[in-house]
Structure formats: structure tokens, C-alpha cells
Amino acid sequence: LINAHTLELRLGEDGSSCILVDGSDPGPVLHKPEISEAASLAASLGEVRAALITAQREAFSEHGLVAEGRDQGTVIFPDAELKFFIKADVEVRVMRRMAQLYPNHADFDAERLNSLKKEMEIEVVERDRRDQERSVAPTLPASDAIIIDNSRQTLTQLLQNMYDSAASRGLVKR
């Protein structure tokens, strides 16, 4: 199925990275729960991972690269100069995912809100379990990764900590 389509990783007009599938940007569809679930299931297949690894490694090779993903530091870029493994409590991740998928979730009645939270928690826990236990490229921190618990940090604090780590290794260009 992968070979029947073209995948291209490129820089968008605003400088952000994007993926094109058969020349089209799938955009926000990639963040839908069913796509996230399907991606996790497909990622457990060695053939899928093998078909994508070269494209990931070659993407933006002429630029500096910040990559995010569950196996970037262990499988895709094992020789990266700096690796972070960012984790957060399940409850925090559920609330962040709710905010991403349902920006107006604060307007939901209590019953619907609780139901969505329970569903989301089951999905997050199941995906973590599946991704950590899969035989192909399980989600684990690289042995040389800096582990950051992002449960209670602001985005600014997280980025400052990461920047400080990079600067202390001489990896920041001034």
C-alpha cells in the first residue's frame, strides 16, 4: 500500500515541515483520533517502518533538524547529537489531547466531558502499552536521551530547558 503512494517531506512556505501524500497535504486530518490509532497500529509492522525510515533520515538533510516521534532517538536518528525523551502524566496528556481535538470542550456538559475523558484515557494508555511492547522499534528513551517530565511545565519552561541543554553542549548557533 505504501508503494502505491508517494510520500514527500518538505518545508512549507512558513518554514515548518509538512508531509505530502500523493502531492496533497493531509493537514489537520493527521491529528484525528482514528488516524493516530491507525498510525500506532501500522507502526508495529516492520515493513511499514522499513518503507519510511530512509525518507525520514533523508528529509531536510541540508538543514538542521528537530524531529519528534516515539522512535526518533533510538531508530531513526540514533547518532543525533542531542536527544530528549519527553513524557507527561496520562491525565495531563488526556487534557492536552482534549484541548487539541475539542477546543470548546469546556462548554460540554459534565456527562459528555467525563465520557470523552474516559475514552481518551483508555486510548492513550492502550497506545502507550502497544507502542512500548511492540517488537519493532518499541517506544523507549535512548540510552543517551535527556528525560524531561513535561507534566507541570509551561511550554516556555520546557523550551528553555531544552535550549539550555543544547547550549551546554555547544549546539546553539549564535
Contacts in CASP RR format, 6 or more apart in sequence:
PFRMAT RR
TARGET T0000
AUTHOR 0000-0000-0000
METHOD contacts of the structure
MODEL  1
LINAHTLELRLGEDGSSCILVDGSDPGPVLHKPEISEAASLAASLGEVRA
ALITAQREAFSEHGLVAEGRDQGTVIFPDAELKFFIKADVEVRVMRRMAQ
LYPNHADFDAERLNSLKKEMEIEVVERDRRDQERSVAPTLPASDAIIIDN
SRQTLTQLLQNMYDSAASRGLVKR
2 48 0 8 1.000
2 51 0 8 1.000
2 52 0 8 1.000
3 51 0 8 1.000
5 21 0 8 1.000
5 22 0 8 1.000
6 20 0 8 1.000
6 21 0 8 1.000
6 22 0 8 1.000
6 23 0 8 1.000
7 19 0 8 1.000
7 20 0 8 1.000
7 21 0 8 1.000
7 52 0 8 1.000
7 55 0 8 1.000
8 19 0 8 1.000
8 20 0 8 1.000
8 23 0 8 1.000
9 17 0 8 1.000
9 18 0 8 1.000
9 19 0 8 1.000
9 20 0 8 1.000
9 55 0 8 1.000
9 56 0 8 1.000
9 59 0 8 1.000
9 60 0 8 1.000
10 17 0 8 1.000
10 18 0 8 1.000
10 20 0 8 1.000
10 59 0 8 1.000
11 17 0 8 1.000
11 18 0 8 1.000
11 60 0 8 1.000
11 63 0 8 1.000
12 18 0 8 1.000
17 59 0 8 1.000
17 60 0 8 1.000
18 25 0 8 1.000
18 27 0 8 1.000
19 25 0 8 1.000
19 26 0 8 1.000
19 30 0 8 1.000
29 35 0 8 1.000
31 100 0 8 1.000
31 101 0 8 1.000
32 101 0 8 1.000
33 101 0 8 1.000
33 123 0 8 1.000
36 123 0 8 1.000
36 127 0 8 1.000
37 123 0 8 1.000
37 127 0 8 1.000
40 127 0 8 1.000
40 130 0 8 1.000
40 131 0 8 1.000
41 130 0 8 1.000
42 48 0 8 1.000
43 49 0 8 1.000
43 70 0 8 1.000
43 131 0 8 1.000
43 134 0 8 1.000
43 136 0 8 1.000
43 137 0 8 1.000
44 130 0 8 1.000
44 131 0 8 1.000
44 134 0 8 1.000
44 135 0 8 1.000
44 136 0 8 1.000
45 136 0 8 1.000
46 136 0 8 1.000
46 137 0 8 1.000
49 75 0 8 1.000
49 136 0 8 1.000
49 137 0 8 1.000
53 75 0 8 1.000
53 76 0 8 1.000
56 67 0 8 1.000
56 76 0 8 1.000
57 76 0 8 1.000
57 77 0 8 1.000
59 65 0 8 1.000
65 77 0 8 1.000
67 73 0 8 1.000
67 76 0 8 1.000
67 77 0 8 1.000
67 80 0 8 1.000
70 131 0 8 1.000
70 137 0 8 1.000
70 139 0 8 1.000
71 137 0 8 1.000
71 138 0 8 1.000
71 139 0 8 1.000
72 80 0 8 1.000
72 83 0 8 1.000
73 80 0 8 1.000
73 83 0 8 1.000
73 142 0 8 1.000
73 145 0 8 1.000
74 137 0 8 1.000
74 140 0 8 1.000
74 141 0 8 1.000
74 142 0 8 1.000
75 137 0 8 1.000
77 83 0 8 1.000
78 142 0 8 1.000
81 169 0 8 1.000
81 171 0 8 1.000
82 146 0 8 1.000
82 165 0 8 1.000
82 166 0 8 1.000
82 169 0 8 1.000
82 171 0 8 1.000
83 141 0 8 1.000
83 142 0 8 1.000
83 144 0 8 1.000
83 145 0 8 1.000
83 146 0 8 1.000
84 145 0 8 1.000
84 146 0 8 1.000
84 147 0 8 1.000
84 148 0 8 1.000
84 162 0 8 1.000
84 165 0 8 1.000
85 141 0 8 1.000
85 142 0 8 1.000
85 145 0 8 1.000
85 146 0 8 1.000
85 147 0 8 1.000
85 148 0 8 1.000
86 148 0 8 1.000
86 150 0 8 1.000
86 158 0 8 1.000
87 147 0 8 1.000
87 148 0 8 1.000
87 149 0 8 1.000
87 150 0 8 1.000
87 151 0 8 1.000
88 96 0 8 1.000
88 149 0 8 1.000
88 150 0 8 1.000
88 151 0 8 1.000
89 151 0 8 1.000
90 121 0 8 1.000
90 124 0 8 1.000
90 125 0 8 1.000
90 128 0 8 1.000
91 121 0 8 1.000
92 150 0 8 1.000
92 151 0 8 1.000
92 152 0 8 1.000
93 124 0 8 1.000
94 117 0 8 1.000
94 120 0 8 1.000
94 121 0 8 1.000
94 124 0 8 1.000
95 117 0 8 1.000
97 120 0 8 1.000
97 124 0 8 1.000
98 105 0 8 1.000
98 116 0 8 1.000
98 117 0 8 1.000
98 120 0 8 1.000
99 105 0 8 1.000
102 108 0 8 1.000
102 116 0 8 1.000
105 113 0 8 1.000
105 116 0 8 1.000
108 116 0 8 1.000
128 139 0 8 1.000
131 138 0 8 1.000
131 139 0 8 1.000
132 138 0 8 1.000
132 139 0 8 1.000
132 140 0 8 1.000
141 147 0 8 1.000
146 165 0 8 1.000
148 158 0 8 1.000
148 161 0 8 1.000
148 162 0 8 1.000
150 158 0 8 1.000
153 161 0 8 1.000
163 172 0 8 1.000
166 172 0 8 1.000
END
